[in-house]
Structure formats: C-alpha cells, structure tokens
Amino acid sequence: MRVLLIVAHPLDDSFAKAATARVRSTLERRGMEVDLIDLYADGFDPRLTGDERRGYFASPYDFGAVEGYVDRLKAADKLALVFPQWWFNMPAILKGFFDRVFVPGVAFDHGPGGGLIAGLTNIDALYVVSSTGAPWWYVRLYMGDPARRQIGRGMRGVLNPKSRFRMLTLHDMDKMTTERACAFLDRVERAFLKF
C-alpha cells in the first residue's frame, strides 16, 4: 500500500510538520510505504504557466514540467494532505500543486459534451489534516468551511468513486495549548490507523 503524503508549510518547526511526522510514523508502523512531498522544501513553483493554461484542452495535455509529481500521484493508493488554513483556505503553494498536477489526462479527462471523467481511480482514500486560527463555529457556520468543501467535493470527484474522505481540523490555533495540540495529534494517529 503506497501513500502519497503532501505537506504545505514553510517552517520546519510548525504544527503542520509535527502532524506530518505523526502521520508518517503511524503509516510506516502499519507497513505502508509513504512517499512524502514537502512542497516548500522542494521549492515547488505553484504558478500555472501560460503554456500550461493554453494547452488545458489539448489532447494529450503536456504535464512535462511536473512529470515527476504526476508519476508519484499515479503510483499512490491513498492520498494524505497536511496544511494550515490561511485566510480560510489552503496555502497558495498547495492550490498551485492542484492546478499544475491534477490536470487533464492525470486527475480527470474532459467528458464528451462537457463534464469530467475521474482519472485517479487508483486512490481509494483521501485524508486531510489541517489547522486554523479561527474557532470552529466561525470556519463552519460563517465561512462555510471552504477548504473542506473544495477538497471534499471538488478533489474527491476525481478519485475512486468509493474513496473515503476524512478531514481533521484543529481550530483556535491562536489560543493553542500543549495539551490540546497533543490531544489532536493523538486523534490524528487514531484516524490514520484506519486509513
């Protein structure tokens, strides 16, 4: 079982990196192969180029500039994302990763007459670990939980139709205590024991 684990945070001493380490160790203890992509450490360029955008409806789409990432995505059985929510959504580097790697011929194909045909049917589970400085009620009730909606509805649509989705979010990071952080990491570990 191969898991593609993607983290998006620029600081090595961040909570996101601690959560990533917990996810990775949990999965490896279970005997899973973990392929870690640290977008900031890789220096991933999130900017979709003009040529990439112009070729979006070309067949085949030219994903040569990100082919290594595409190969790793296609080789995965499961996908895990770890990121903070900034301005109620994912960091731009992660959004750019989706823009440049989850492309036609990889994540989906354009259906005849419109619509999308899922292309990542090899992925049967998508788990997200996230954090936000805002309280849960503000994120969910006032903002409508944009990160969960975008990933849970949009991205999940290009995966195996029977794929499992779960998102664990630690709210109120601005008022974090060591006890709450540790309890959340324990919750993350329990979730990934069932991944």
C-alpha positions, 0 to 999 in steps of 0.5 A: 500500500503506497501513500502519497503524503503532501505537506504545505508549510514553510517552517520546519518547526510548525504544527503542520510538520509535527502532524506530518511526522505523526502521520508518517510514523503511524503509516510506516508502523502499519507497513505502508510505504509513504512517499512524502512531498514537502512542497516548500522544501522542494521549492515547488513553483505553484504558478500555472504557466501560460503554456500550461493554461493554453494547452488545458484542452489539448489532447494529450495535455503536456504535464512535462514540467511536473512529470515527476509529481504526476508519476508519484500521484499515479503510483499512490493508493491513498492520498494524505494532505497536511496544511494550515488554513490561511485566510480560510483556505489552503496555502497558495503553494498547495492550490498551485500543486492542484492546478499544475498536477491534477490536470487533464489526462492525470486527475480527470479527462474532459467528458464528451459534451462537457463534464469530467471523467475521474482519472485517479481511480487508483486512490481509494482514500483521501485524508486531510489534516489541517489547522486554523486560527479561527474557532470552529463555529466561525470556519463552519457556520460563517465561512462555510468551511471552504477548504473542506468543501473544495477538497471534499467535493471538488478533489474527491470527484476525481478519485475512486468513486468509493474513496473515503474522505476524512478531514481533521481540523484543529481550530483556535490555533491562536489560543493553542495549548500543549495539551490540546495540540497533543490531544489532536495529534493523538486523534490524528494517529487514531484516524490514520490507523484506519486509513 
